[in-house]
Amino acid sequence: MARKKRSKKTLNRQLDELWKKWVRHRAGNRCEAKGQWKACSSGPLHAHHVVPRGIKRLCFDPRNGVALCYMHHLHWAHKDARAFSAWFESYRPEDASYQDEKRKELTHRSVVDLEDLLAEMKVRAAVDGVE
């Protein structure tokens, strides 16, 4: 059966939404940095890219995400990147090592690559119970 042609923009948006849900789900829908820096803020939980989303190899990888409240996301992770990185390396050392290896790989994704990645992520997310 032929695939329905979708734009890269549409696929990237769908992948990003699934990635955010997965990151928040893995964290139990709680700020993973609770007790670090300052008290957590109320409001929606943010999914933060540890390695910037511009590094395409890790952009949609759930191991490159951490769930943070507004306060920890915007006023700690983005404003004190060194402290945040040190915390992440101690909090999830396996993921930090994985990111170091993966960020060295160059990746250019075509529309077909993005469609395949979305299909794969949907299957893995369903297995993990991500809604």
C-alpha positions as CSV (number, residue, x, y, z in Angstrom):
1,M,0.0,0.0,0.0
2,A,1.4,3.4,-1.0
3,R,2.1,5.9,1.8
4,K,0.3,9.2,2.1
5,K,2.8,11.9,1.3
6,R,3.3,14.2,4.2
7,S,5.5,17.3,4.4
8,K,8.6,17.4,6.5
9,K,7.1,20.2,8.6
10,T,4.0,18.0,9.4
11,L,6.2,15.0,10.2
12,N,8.5,17.1,12.4
13,R,5.5,18.5,14.3
14,Q,4.0,15.0,14.9
15,L,7.4,13.6,16.0
16,D,7.9,16.5,18.4
17,E,4.5,16.1,20.0
18,L,5.0,12.4,20.5
19,W,8.5,13.1,21.8
20,K,7.1,15.5,24.4
21,K,4.4,13.1,25.5
22,W,7.0,10.3,25.9
23,V,9.4,12.5,27.9
24,R,6.7,13.6,30.3
25,H,5.3,10.0,30.6
26,R,8.7,8.6,31.4
27,A,9.0,11.2,34.2
28,G,5.6,10.2,35.7
29,N,4.4,13.7,34.6
30,R,6.5,15.3,37.3
31,C,9.4,17.7,37.2
32,E,12.6,15.6,37.2
33,A,14.6,18.4,38.8
34,K,12.5,18.6,41.9
35,G,14.7,19.7,44.8
36,Q,17.4,21.2,42.5
37,W,18.1,24.9,42.4
38,K,14.6,26.2,43.6
39,A,11.2,24.9,44.3
40,C,9.1,23.7,41.4
41,S,6.5,26.0,39.8
42,S,3.0,25.0,39.0
43,G,1.6,24.9,35.5
44,P,2.2,22.7,32.5
45,L,5.2,20.4,32.4
46,H,7.8,21.2,29.8
47,A,9.9,18.6,27.8
48,H,13.4,19.9,27.5
49,H,16.0,18.8,24.9
50,V,19.2,18.1,26.8
51,V,21.2,18.2,23.6
52,P,19.8,21.0,21.5
53,R,17.1,20.0,18.9
54,G,19.4,21.3,16.1
55,I,21.5,18.1,16.6
56,K,19.1,16.1,14.4
57,R,20.3,12.7,15.5
58,L,19.0,13.3,19.0
59,C,16.1,15.7,18.3
60,F,13.3,13.1,18.7
61,D,15.2,10.6,20.9
62,P,13.4,10.3,24.3
63,R,16.7,9.7,26.0
64,N,17.5,13.3,25.0
65,G,14.6,14.7,27.0
66,V,13.9,15.7,30.5
67,A,10.6,16.8,32.0
68,L,10.8,20.1,33.8
69,C,8.5,22.6,35.4
70,Y,8.5,26.1,34.0
71,M,10.8,27.4,36.7
72,H,13.5,24.7,36.2
73,H,13.1,24.8,32.4
74,L,13.4,28.5,31.7
75,H,15.2,29.8,34.7
76,W,17.7,26.9,35.3
77,A,18.2,24.6,32.3
78,H,18.4,27.6,29.9
79,K,20.1,30.2,32.1
80,D,22.6,28.0,33.8
81,A,23.4,25.3,31.2
82,R,26.6,24.2,33.0
83,A,24.8,23.4,36.3
84,F,22.0,21.8,34.4
85,S,24.4,19.6,32.4
86,A,26.3,18.6,35.5
87,W,23.0,17.6,37.2
88,F,21.9,15.6,34.2
89,E,25.2,13.7,34.0
90,S,24.8,12.7,37.6
91,Y,21.0,12.1,37.4
92,R,21.0,10.0,34.2
93,P,24.7,9.0,33.5
94,E,23.8,6.3,31.0
95,D,21.7,8.7,28.9
96,A,24.5,11.4,29.1
97,S,27.0,8.9,27.7
98,Y,24.6,7.7,25.0
99,Q,24.1,11.4,23.9
100,D,27.8,12.0,23.7
101,E,28.1,9.0,21.3
102,K,25.1,9.9,19.2
103,R,25.8,13.6,18.8
104,K,28.9,12.7,16.9
105,E,26.9,11.1,14.1
106,L,25.7,13.3,11.3
107,T,22.1,12.7,10.2
108,H,20.1,14.1,7.4
109,R,16.5,12.8,7.3
110,S,14.3,12.6,4.2
111,V,10.5,12.6,4.4
112,V,10.6,8.8,4.1
113,D,13.1,8.6,7.0
114,L,10.8,10.9,9.1
115,E,7.8,8.7,8.3
116,D,9.6,5.6,9.3
117,L,10.9,7.2,12.5
118,L,7.3,8.3,13.4
119,A,5.9,4.8,12.8
120,E,8.7,3.3,14.9
121,M,8.2,5.8,17.7
122,K,4.4,5.2,17.8
123,V,5.0,1.5,18.2
124,R,7.6,2.0,20.9
125,A,5.4,4.6,22.7
126,A,2.4,2.3,22.6
127,V,4.5,-0.5,24.2
128,D,5.6,1.9,26.9
129,G,2.0,3.1,27.5
130,V,2.5,6.6,26.3
131,E,-0.8,8.2,25.5
